[in-house]
């Protein structure tokens, strides 16, 4: 397992250095890789405590948004291994906000092959001291490894048009309006950027809006409730998170949670990353 992790980590570095990223994008990549590297060299608990802040939002076992610190402060390190790597990132123009998503693997024991697989999604924000900290963290699970390592890429950073510069409360309202449209589907493909990513529990990631049709939601209904969010000072990126009541085709209702990142594309606010996790 250690050899597999080391090979993966080296591959990440080769991919990252083989492409050109803006300074802001590279900072997000570096933060994510440093975070994952600490989980490998030390342990998951110490890694999370190093990158959590008092305002970090995660979700508890009841799918409610809570302080990330409250979930990790009293945890004790063990011999398990949680490792991950970024394959898709983005950053705001002011270099103070960004997002990252990619595969994660979990092993009960560091010397065994992974038993858990999925994708993570993290909203990063710089604190007053210039350090990158997690602001929101949410992931999905699926049954097996992707068996591939997608090349690392970044979503372009675009300049907002004058008519797209909106205060935070109007950005949050834009997301709420979108939520109200999600009745019999958890997404509207036309509202996504050209490189938009969508994560759904039990499914491999959809890394292109052209793939979204492969998600079968027939007979399901959705009720989204936005809890909160935040926006970049450069007004080209914002995020939201909240809870979702999902009703299956069999009438069974389940509590889920969502996390979403919006950005400017061609002067229009569109979704670049959308996560629905059970």
C-alpha positions as CSV (number, residue, x, y, z in Angstrom):
1,X,0.0,0.0,0.0
2,X,2.8,2.4,0.9
3,X,4.4,1.9,-2.6
4,X,1.1,2.5,-4.3
5,X,0.5,5.7,-2.4
6,X,4.1,7.0,-3.1
7,X,3.7,6.2,-6.8
8,X,0.4,8.1,-6.9
9,X,1.8,11.1,-5.1
10,X,4.8,11.3,-7.4
11,X,2.5,11.0,-10.4
12,X,0.4,13.9,-9.1
13,X,3.6,16.1,-8.8
14,X,4.6,15.2,-12.4
15,X,1.2,16.1,-13.7
16,X,1.1,19.3,-11.8
17,X,4.5,20.4,-12.9
18,X,3.8,19.3,-16.5
19,X,1.0,21.9,-17.0
20,X,0.9,25.6,-16.7
21,X,-1.3,27.0,-13.9
22,X,-1.8,30.5,-12.7
23,X,-0.2,31.4,-9.4
24,X,-3.6,31.3,-7.7
25,X,-4.5,27.9,-9.1
26,X,-1.0,26.5,-8.1
27,X,-1.5,27.7,-4.6
28,X,-4.7,25.7,-4.3
29,X,-3.0,22.6,-5.8
30,X,-0.1,23.0,-3.3
31,X,-2.4,23.3,-0.3
32,X,-4.3,20.2,-1.3
33,X,-1.2,18.2,-1.9
34,X,0.4,19.3,1.3
35,X,-2.8,18.4,3.2
36,X,-2.8,14.9,1.6
37,X,0.9,14.5,2.2
38,X,0.5,15.2,5.9
39,X,-2.2,12.6,6.1
40,X,0.2,10.1,4.6
41,X,3.3,11.1,6.6
42,X,1.5,11.6,9.9
43,X,-2.2,10.6,10.2
44,X,-5.6,11.8,9.2
45,X,-6.4,13.5,12.5
46,X,-3.3,15.7,12.6
47,X,-3.7,16.5,8.9
48,X,-7.3,17.8,9.3
49,X,-6.5,19.7,12.5
50,X,-3.7,21.5,10.6
51,X,-6.0,22.7,7.8
52,X,-9.3,23.2,9.7
53,X,-10.3,26.6,11.0
54,X,-12.9,27.7,13.5
55,X,-15.3,28.4,10.5
56,X,-14.8,25.1,8.6
57,X,-18.0,23.4,7.8
58,X,-18.3,19.6,7.5
59,X,-21.3,17.3,7.9
60,X,-22.1,15.0,10.8
61,X,-23.6,11.5,10.8
62,X,-27.1,13.1,10.6
63,X,-26.1,15.0,7.4
64,X,-26.3,18.3,9.3
65,X,-23.6,21.0,8.7
66,X,-21.4,21.4,11.8
67,X,-18.1,22.8,12.8
68,X,-15.3,20.7,11.4
69,X,-13.3,21.3,14.5
70,X,-16.1,19.7,16.6
71,X,-15.7,16.5,14.6
72,X,-11.9,16.2,14.8
73,X,-10.9,17.9,18.1
74,X,-11.4,14.8,20.2
75,X,-10.5,12.1,17.7
76,X,-7.5,10.0,18.3
77,X,-5.0,9.0,15.5
78,X,-4.9,5.3,14.5
79,X,-3.2,3.2,11.9
80,X,-5.7,3.8,9.1
81,X,-4.7,5.7,6.0
82,X,-6.8,8.3,4.1
83,X,-5.1,9.6,1.0
84,X,-6.3,11.7,-1.9
85,X,-5.2,13.9,-4.7
86,X,-6.6,16.7,-6.8
87,X,-7.7,16.3,-10.4
88,X,-9.7,19.5,-10.9
89,X,-9.2,22.8,-9.2
90,X,-10.2,26.5,-9.6
91,X,-9.3,29.8,-7.9
92,X,-10.8,33.2,-7.7
93,X,-9.0,36.2,-9.3
94,X,-8.0,37.7,-6.0
95,X,-6.3,34.4,-5.0
96,X,-8.2,34.1,-1.7
97,X,-10.7,31.4,-2.6
98,X,-10.5,28.2,-4.5
99,X,-11.9,24.7,-4.8
100,X,-10.4,21.2,-5.4
101,X,-11.9,17.8,-6.1
102,X,-10.4,14.4,-6.8
103,X,-10.3,10.7,-5.7
104,X,-9.8,9.5,-2.2
105,X,-8.8,6.0,-0.9
106,X,-9.1,4.7,2.6
107,X,-7.3,1.7,4.2
108,X,-8.1,0.4,7.7
109,X,-4.4,-0.4,8.0
110,X,-1.6,1.4,6.3
111,X,0.0,-1.8,5.1
112,X,-3.2,-3.1,3.4
113,X,-4.8,-2.3,0.1
114,X,-7.6,0.3,0.1
115,X,-11.1,-0.8,1.2
116,X,-12.9,2.6,0.7
117,X,-13.1,4.8,-2.4
118,X,-14.7,8.0,-3.5
119,X,-14.3,11.6,-4.4
120,X,-13.8,14.6,-2.1
121,X,-14.7,18.3,-2.8
122,X,-13.2,21.1,-0.8
123,X,-13.7,24.9,-0.8
124,X,-10.4,26.6,0.2
125,X,-10.1,30.1,1.7
126,X,-7.1,32.1,2.8
127,X,-7.2,33.3,6.4
128,X,-6.0,36.7,7.6
129,X,-2.4,35.3,7.9
130,X,-2.4,34.2,4.3
131,X,-2.7,30.5,5.1
132,X,-5.0,28.3,3.1
133,X,-7.7,26.6,5.2
134,X,-10.7,24.4,4.4
135,X,-14.0,26.3,4.4
136,X,-16.3,23.5,3.3
137,X,-15.5,19.8,2.9
138,X,-17.9,17.1,1.5
139,X,-17.3,13.8,-0.3
140,X,-19.0,10.9,-1.9
141,X,-18.4,7.2,-1.8
142,X,-18.5,4.6,-4.6
143,X,-17.9,0.8,-4.6
144,X,-14.4,0.6,-6.3
145,X,-11.4,2.5,-7.5
146,X,-11.6,4.5,-10.7
147,X,-8.7,2.4,-12.0
148,X,-7.4,5.5,-13.7
149,X,-5.8,8.8,-12.7
150,X,-7.3,11.7,-14.6
151,X,-4.8,14.4,-15.5
152,X,-4.9,17.4,-13.2
153,X,-6.6,20.4,-14.8
154,X,-7.9,23.8,-13.7
155,X,-11.0,25.7,-14.5
156,X,-10.2,29.1,-16.2
157,X,-10.3,32.2,-14.1
158,X,-12.5,34.8,-15.8
159,X,-13.1,38.5,-15.3
160,X,-16.7,39.2,-14.3
161,X,-18.9,41.4,-16.5
162,X,-20.2,44.6,-15.0
163,X,-23.7,43.2,-14.9
164,X,-22.6,40.1,-13.1
165,X,-21.0,41.9,-10.1
166,X,-23.5,41.2,-7.3
167,X,-23.5,41.5,-3.5
168,X,-23.4,38.3,-1.5
169,X,-27.1,38.3,-0.6
170,X,-28.0,38.3,-4.3
171,X,-25.6,35.5,-5.0
172,X,-27.1,33.4,-2.3
173,X,-30.6,34.3,-3.8
174,X,-29.4,33.0,-7.2
175,X,-28.5,29.7,-5.6
176,X,-31.9,29.5,-3.8
177,X,-33.7,30.2,-7.0
178,X,-31.8,27.4,-8.7
179,X,-32.7,25.1,-5.8
180,X,-36.4,25.8,-6.2
181,X,-36.2,24.5,-9.8
182,X,-34.8,21.2,-8.7
183,X,-37.9,19.2,-8.2
184,X,-37.6,16.0,-10.3
185,X,-33.9,16.3,-11.0
186,X,-30.9,17.3,-8.9
187,X,-29.3,19.3,-11.7
188,X,-30.0,21.4,-14.8
189,X,-27.2,20.8,-17.2
190,X,-27.5,24.2,-18.9
191,X,-26.6,26.0,-15.6
192,X,-23.1,24.4,-15.6
193,X,-19.9,25.7,-16.9
194,X,-18.4,23.9,-19.9
195,X,-16.0,22.0,-17.6
196,X,-18.5,21.6,-14.8
197,X,-18.1,18.6,-12.5
198,X,-20.9,16.8,-10.7
199,X,-20.5,14.3,-7.8
200,X,-23.3,11.9,-6.8
201,X,-23.0,9.2,-4.1
202,X,-22.6,5.7,-5.6
203,X,-21.5,7.0,-9.0
204,X,-18.1,7.7,-10.5
205,X,-17.7,11.5,-11.0
206,X,-19.3,13.2,-14.0
207,X,-16.4,15.4,-15.3
208,X,-18.2,16.9,-18.3
209,X,-21.8,18.2,-18.6
210,X,-22.1,16.0,-21.7
211,X,-21.9,13.0,-19.3
212,X,-24.7,14.1,-17.0
213,X,-27.3,12.2,-18.9
214,X,-25.8,9.0,-17.6
215,X,-27.2,9.8,-14.1
216,X,-30.6,8.1,-13.9
217,X,-32.9,10.0,-11.4
218,X,-36.2,8.7,-12.8
219,X,-39.0,8.6,-10.2
220,X,-37.0,10.7,-7.7
221,X,-37.8,14.1,-6.3
222,X,-35.7,16.6,-4.4
223,X,-36.2,19.3,-1.9
224,X,-33.1,21.5,-1.4
225,X,-32.6,23.9,1.6
226,X,-29.7,26.3,1.4
227,X,-28.0,26.8,4.8
228,X,-25.2,29.3,4.0
229,X,-22.3,30.1,1.8
230,X,-19.7,32.8,0.9
231,X,-18.3,34.7,-2.0
232,X,-14.9,35.9,-3.2
233,X,-14.0,39.6,-2.8
234,X,-13.2,39.6,-6.5
235,X,-16.8,38.7,-7.3
236,X,-16.0,35.8,-9.7
237,X,-16.7,32.8,-7.4
238,X,-19.1,31.9,-4.6
239,X,-20.2,28.7,-2.8
240,X,-23.2,27.4,-1.0
241,X,-24.1,24.3,1.1
242,X,-27.2,22.9,2.7
243,X,-29.4,19.9,3.2
244,X,-31.6,17.9,0.8
245,X,-34.7,15.7,1.2
246,X,-34.6,13.1,-1.5
247,X,-37.7,10.9,-2.2
248,X,-37.0,7.7,-4.1
249,X,-39.1,6.0,-6.7
250,X,-40.3,3.8,-3.8
251,X,-41.5,6.8,-1.8
252,X,-38.7,6.4,0.8
253,X,-37.3,9.8,2.0
254,X,-33.7,10.2,2.8
255,X,-31.7,13.1,4.3
256,X,-28.7,14.2,2.1
257,X,-26.5,17.2,1.9
258,X,-25.1,19.4,-0.9
259,X,-22.2,21.6,-1.7
260,X,-21.9,23.8,-4.8
261,X,-19.4,26.2,-6.3
262,X,-20.4,28.9,-8.8
263,X,-18.1,30.9,-11.0
264,X,-18.3,33.4,-13.8
265,X,-18.2,32.1,-17.4
266,X,-18.7,34.4,-20.3
267,X,-20.1,37.0,-17.9
268,X,-22.7,34.6,-16.6
269,X,-22.9,32.8,-13.2
270,X,-22.7,29.1,-13.7
271,X,-22.0,26.0,-11.6
272,X,-18.5,24.5,-11.8
273,X,-18.8,21.9,-9.0
274,X,-21.9,20.3,-7.6
275,X,-22.0,17.6,-4.9
276,X,-25.0,15.7,-3.6
277,X,-24.0,13.2,-0.9
278,X,-26.0,10.7,1.1
